[in-house]
Amino acid sequence: MVGSSVWLGYSTHDREQLEAAESEPVDYLAIGPIFASGSKENPDPVVGVAELRKLRPLTTRPLVAIGGITRANAAEVLDSGVEAVAVISDLVAADCQARLNEWIAATRR
């Protein structure tokens, strides 16, 4: 939590989910995975940057791109019009991957 602000988001994975999320009482929407990602055992199909550009106009809410985003591709993703990117693997050193996997397992319910 930053300061006293709380933001509530809603994750989506395709056009239909993004359109449906418009009626949800949330502050921002997330979409992904934009690229292949190793942080989930059963990831949703890759959205891709070209599709992300097509989907961006479907909401006026802040849109966060997630999934497989790295320092090498972040600029391309941000150029699609999203407000932010979410990053896991590119921020975590290789020797921390086991601990990250433990956290992911510990928080699955």
C-alpha positions in Angstrom: 0.0 0.0 0.0 1.4 3.4 -1.0 0.5 6.0 1.5 -3.2 5.6 2.4 -4.3 4.7 -1.1 -5.6 1.3 -2.0 -5.9 0.3 -5.6 -8.1 -2.7 -6.6 -7.3 -4.4 -9.9 -8.9 -7.1 -12.0 -6.9 -9.5 -14.2 -7.9 -10.4 -17.7 -6.5 -12.5 -20.4 -8.4 -11.7 -23.6 -10.9 -9.4 -25.3 -14.0 -10.9 -23.8 -12.6 -10.8 -20.3 -11.4 -7.2 -20.7 -14.9 -6.1 -22.0 -16.6 -7.9 -19.1 -14.3 -6.3 -16.6 -15.6 -2.8 -17.5 -18.5 -3.4 -15.2 -16.4 -4.4 -12.3 -15.9 -1.9 -9.4 -12.1 -1.7 -9.8 -9.5 1.0 -10.2 -7.4 -0.7 -12.9 -7.4 -3.6 -15.3 -4.5 -6.0 -16.0 -4.0 -8.0 -19.2 -1.7 -10.8 -20.0 0.4 -12.7 -20.5 1.8 -10.4 -23.1 4.8 -12.8 -23.7 5.4 -16.3 -22.6 6.2 -16.4 -18.9 7.7 -19.0 -16.6 6.0 -17.8 -13.4 2.8 -19.8 -13.8 2.4 -23.6 -14.2 -0.6 -23.3 -16.5 -0.4 -19.9 -18.2 -3.2 -18.4 -20.3 -2.5 -18.0 -24.1 0.0 -15.2 -25.0 -1.8 -11.9 -25.9 1.1 -10.3 -27.7 1.9 -6.6 -28.3 -0.1 -6.4 -31.5 -3.2 -7.6 -29.8 -2.5 -5.4 -26.8 -2.6 -2.4 -29.1 -6.0 -3.4 -30.4 -7.3 -4.1 -26.9 -6.1 -0.8 -25.3 -8.9 1.4 -26.6 -11.6 -1.0 -25.1 -11.2 0.6 -21.6 -10.6 4.1 -20.3 -9.3 2.6 -17.0 -5.6 2.4 -16.3 -4.3 -0.8 -18.0 -1.4 -2.8 -16.7 0.4 -5.3 -19.0 1.8 -8.5 -17.3 3.6 -11.6 -18.4 7.1 -12.2 -19.7 7.9 -8.5 -19.6 11.6 -7.7 -19.4 14.0 -4.8 -19.7 14.4 -5.7 -23.4 10.7 -5.5 -24.3 9.2 -3.1 -21.7 9.5 -0.1 -24.0 7.6 -1.9 -26.8 4.8 -2.8 -24.3 4.6 0.7 -22.9 4.4 2.1 -26.4 1.1 0.2 -26.9 -0.6 2.7 -24.6 -0.7 0.8 -21.3 -0.1 2.8 -18.2 2.2 0.3 -16.5 3.9 -3.0 -16.7 4.1 -5.7 -14.0 7.4 -7.6 -13.8 8.5 -10.6 -11.8 11.1 -12.8 -13.4 13.3 -10.0 -14.8 13.6 -8.4 -11.4 14.4 -11.6 -9.6 18.0 -12.9 -9.7 18.4 -16.5 -10.9 19.5 -17.6 -7.4 16.3 -16.2 -5.9 14.0 -18.2 -8.3 13.6 -21.1 -5.8 12.5 -18.7 -3.1 10.1 -16.9 -5.5 8.6 -20.3 -6.4 8.1 -21.0 -2.7 6.3 -17.7 -2.3 4.1 -18.4 -5.3 3.2 -21.9 -3.9 2.6 -20.5 -0.4 0.1 -17.9 -1.6 -2.0 -20.1 -3.9 -5.3 -20.9 -2.3 
